[in-house]
Amino acid sequence: MRILICDDEELIRDVIKEYLLMEHFDVLEASNGIEAIEQVKNNDIDLIVMDIMMPKMDGYQAIREIKKLKDIPFIMLSARGEEFDKLYGFDLGVDDYVTKPFSPKELVARIKAVTKRLQNEAAIFKYKTLVLDDLAHEVRIDNEKIELTPKEYDLLKYFMQNKNIALSRDTILTNIWGYDFFGDERTVDTHVKTLRNNLGKYRDLITTVRGMGYKFEIKE
């Protein structure tokens, strides 16, 4: 699981990172909201620890911009503990709020609690009658199970997790086949073709982004 720490104080980032690494989390860092947005664009991130008061772009604005890109859980950090700040953060969609100074052990415990709860909630992905049940590891259309290869299943899950985001072939290769895969981008095209065929009436949800890759396009 990959955690992004966004705080303009390097010492705070270092302390949080040390505790997270001891718990075997992958850790990325950003010193302001702009850097956090770039990290989200370029990496698959599971949770963000976000400070409020930062230069260039504060935490509130960063959360609003990131929510437009991807629905990532947030834990907010702030030296201010006023009720208004907490309520405003929750209105933006943050999952927890920690006031500075804080216990790194408590923060890690809160991260674990949030990720565990959200993993259970996110085990099922739906669009109309298309359902991917990750707990049962099966895909159903109109309540009928459809057969997918392991890679087709992983590809559909990745698309549904990143709906309405243009994904390059290289990004798909890295996240589905891994960094050490020696094949080429045609592997992605082949699997997308067979996945589309298996999705039947939902095949057109996977759209081609010319010169780049693919998008799982859902019009809310």
C-alpha positions as CSV (number, residue, x, y, z in Angstrom):
1,M,0.0,0.0,0.0
2,R,1.3,3.4,-1.0
3,I,0.9,6.5,1.2
4,L,1.6,10.1,0.1
5,I,2.8,12.5,2.8
6,C,2.2,16.1,1.9
7,D,3.6,18.6,4.4
8,D,5.9,21.6,4.0
9,E,8.0,20.6,7.0
10,E,10.6,18.1,6.1
11,L,11.1,16.9,9.7
12,I,7.4,16.0,10.0
13,R,7.6,14.1,6.7
14,D,10.7,12.2,7.8
15,V,9.1,11.2,11.1
16,I,5.9,10.0,9.5
17,K,7.8,8.2,6.7
18,E,10.0,6.4,9.3
19,Y,7.0,5.0,11.1
20,L,5.2,4.0,7.9
21,L,8.2,2.2,6.5
22,M,8.4,0.2,9.8
23,E,4.9,-0.9,9.0
24,H,5.9,-1.9,5.5
25,F,4.0,0.9,3.6
26,D,5.4,2.4,0.4
27,V,5.9,6.1,1.0
28,L,6.0,9.1,-1.4
29,E,6.5,12.8,-0.4
30,A,5.3,16.2,-1.4
31,S,6.1,19.6,0.2
32,N,3.0,21.4,-1.1
33,G,-0.3,20.9,-2.9
34,I,1.1,21.4,-6.4
35,E,3.7,18.6,-5.8
36,A,0.9,16.4,-4.3
37,I,-1.2,16.7,-7.5
38,E,1.8,15.8,-9.6
39,Q,2.4,12.7,-7.5
40,V,-1.2,11.6,-7.9
41,K,-1.0,12.1,-11.6
42,N,2.2,10.0,-11.9
43,N,1.6,7.3,-9.2
44,D,-1.0,4.9,-7.9
45,I,-1.6,6.2,-4.4
46,D,-3.8,4.6,-1.8
47,L,-4.0,7.3,0.9
48,I,-2.8,10.8,1.4
49,V,-1.7,12.5,4.7
50,M,-2.3,16.1,3.9
51,D,-1.2,19.2,5.8
52,I,-3.5,22.3,5.6
53,M,-1.1,25.3,5.8
54,M,1.5,25.1,3.0
55,P,3.0,27.5,0.5
56,K,2.1,27.6,-3.2
57,M,-1.1,25.6,-2.6
58,D,-2.7,24.8,0.7
59,G,-4.2,21.4,1.7
60,Y,-7.8,22.4,1.1
61,Q,-7.3,23.5,-2.5
62,A,-5.1,20.5,-3.1
63,I,-7.8,18.1,-1.9
64,R,-10.4,19.8,-4.2
65,E,-8.1,19.4,-7.2
66,I,-7.1,15.8,-6.4
67,K,-10.7,14.8,-5.9
68,K,-11.3,15.8,-9.5
69,L,-8.6,13.3,-10.6
70,K,-9.2,10.4,-8.4
71,D,-11.2,9.4,-5.3
72,I,-8.3,8.9,-2.8
73,P,-8.8,8.8,1.0
74,F,-7.3,11.7,3.0
75,I,-6.1,12.2,6.6
76,M,-5.7,15.9,7.3
77,L,-3.0,17.3,9.5
78,S,-3.3,20.8,11.0
79,A,-1.9,22.9,13.9
80,R,-5.4,24.3,14.1
81,G,-7.9,22.3,16.0
82,E,-10.9,24.5,15.6
83,E,-14.2,22.9,14.9
84,F,-14.7,24.9,11.7
85,D,-11.5,23.6,10.2
86,K,-12.5,20.0,10.9
87,L,-16.0,20.4,9.6
88,Y,-14.7,22.1,6.4
89,G,-12.3,19.3,5.9
90,F,-15.0,16.7,6.3
91,D,-17.2,18.6,3.9
92,L,-14.4,18.3,1.3
93,G,-14.4,14.5,1.8
94,V,-11.5,13.8,4.2
95,D,-11.7,10.6,6.1
96,D,-10.0,11.7,9.3
97,Y,-8.4,14.7,11.0
98,V,-5.3,14.8,13.2
99,T,-4.2,17.9,15.1
100,K,-0.5,18.8,15.5
101,P,1.4,18.0,17.6
102,F,0.4,14.3,17.2
103,S,1.7,10.9,18.0
104,P,3.2,9.1,15.0
105,K,2.0,5.8,16.3
106,E,-1.6,7.1,16.6
107,L,-1.4,8.5,13.0
108,V,-0.3,5.1,11.7
109,A,-3.1,3.5,13.6
110,R,-5.6,5.9,12.1
111,I,-4.1,5.2,8.6
112,K,-4.6,1.5,9.1
113,A,-8.2,2.0,10.3
114,V,-9.1,4.2,7.3
115,T,-7.5,1.9,4.8
116,K,-9.1,-1.2,6.3
117,R,-12.5,0.3,6.3
118,L,-12.2,1.6,2.7
119,Q,-10.8,-1.6,1.4
120,N,-13.9,-3.4,2.6
121,E,-16.2,-0.7,1.1
122,A,-14.2,-0.7,-2.2
123,A,-14.4,-4.5,-2.7
124,I,-17.3,-4.1,-5.0
125,F,-17.3,-1.9,-8.1
126,K,-20.5,-1.2,-10.0
127,Y,-21.9,0.4,-13.1
128,K,-25.5,-0.3,-13.7
129,T,-25.7,-4.1,-14.0
130,L,-21.9,-4.5,-14.4
131,V,-20.5,-5.7,-11.0
132,L,-17.0,-6.5,-10.1
133,D,-17.0,-8.3,-6.7
134,D,-13.3,-8.3,-5.6
135,L,-14.1,-10.4,-2.5
136,A,-15.7,-13.1,-4.6
137,H,-13.2,-12.4,-7.4
138,E,-15.9,-12.5,-10.1
139,V,-17.6,-10.2,-12.6
140,R,-21.3,-10.3,-13.3
141,I,-23.5,-8.7,-15.9
142,D,-27.3,-8.7,-15.4
143,N,-26.5,-11.0,-12.4
144,E,-24.8,-13.6,-14.8
145,K,-21.2,-14.4,-14.1
146,I,-18.8,-13.8,-17.0
147,E,-15.6,-15.6,-17.5
148,L,-12.4,-13.5,-17.6
149,T,-8.8,-14.5,-17.6
150,P,-6.8,-13.3,-14.6
151,K,-5.2,-10.4,-16.6
152,E,-8.6,-9.4,-18.0
153,Y,-10.0,-9.3,-14.5
154,D,-7.1,-7.2,-13.2
155,L,-7.4,-4.9,-16.2
156,L,-11.2,-4.3,-15.7
157,K,-10.6,-3.7,-12.0
158,Y,-7.9,-1.2,-12.7
159,F,-10.1,0.6,-15.3
160,M,-13.0,0.7,-12.8
161,Q,-10.8,2.0,-10.0
162,N,-9.6,4.8,-12.4
163,K,-12.9,5.6,-14.2
164,N,-12.8,8.7,-16.5
165,I,-9.0,8.9,-16.3
166,A,-7.0,8.6,-19.5
167,L,-4.5,5.9,-18.9
168,S,-1.4,5.5,-21.2
169,R,-0.5,2.0,-22.4
170,D,2.8,2.3,-20.5
171,T,0.9,3.1,-17.2
172,I,-1.4,0.1,-17.8
173,L,1.6,-2.2,-18.5
174,T,3.4,-1.0,-15.3
175,N,0.3,-1.4,-13.0
176,I,-1.0,-4.7,-14.5
177,W,2.0,-6.5,-15.7
178,G,4.7,-4.9,-13.5
179,Y,7.9,-3.0,-13.9
180,D,9.9,-6.0,-15.0
181,F,7.6,-7.0,-17.9
182,F,9.5,-7.4,-21.2
183,G,6.6,-7.3,-23.6
184,D,5.4,-4.3,-25.6
185,E,2.4,-2.1,-25.6
186,R,0.5,-4.4,-28.1
187,T,0.0,-6.7,-25.1
188,V,-2.4,-4.0,-23.7
189,D,-4.3,-3.7,-27.0
190,T,-4.8,-7.4,-27.3
191,H,-6.1,-7.7,-23.7
192,V,-8.4,-4.7,-24.1
193,K,-9.8,-6.2,-27.3
194,T,-10.7,-9.5,-25.6
195,L,-12.0,-7.7,-22.5
196,R,-14.3,-5.6,-24.6
197,N,-15.7,-8.7,-26.3
198,N,-16.4,-10.3,-22.9
199,L,-18.1,-7.2,-21.6
200,G,-20.8,-7.4,-24.3
201,K,-23.2,-4.5,-24.0
202,Y,-20.7,-2.6,-21.8
203,R,-17.8,-2.9,-24.3
204,D,-18.1,0.7,-25.2
205,L,-17.2,1.8,-21.7
206,I,-13.6,1.2,-22.6
207,T,-12.8,4.1,-25.0
208,T,-9.6,4.5,-27.0
209,V,-7.6,7.7,-26.3
210,R,-5.9,8.4,-29.6
211,G,-2.1,8.3,-29.5
212,M,-2.1,7.5,-25.8
213,G,-4.1,4.5,-24.4
214,Y,-7.6,3.9,-22.9
215,K,-10.2,5.3,-20.6
216,F,-13.0,3.6,-18.7
217,E,-15.6,6.3,-19.5
218,I,-18.6,6.7,-17.3
219,K,-21.0,9.6,-17.7
220,E,-22.4,10.1,-14.2
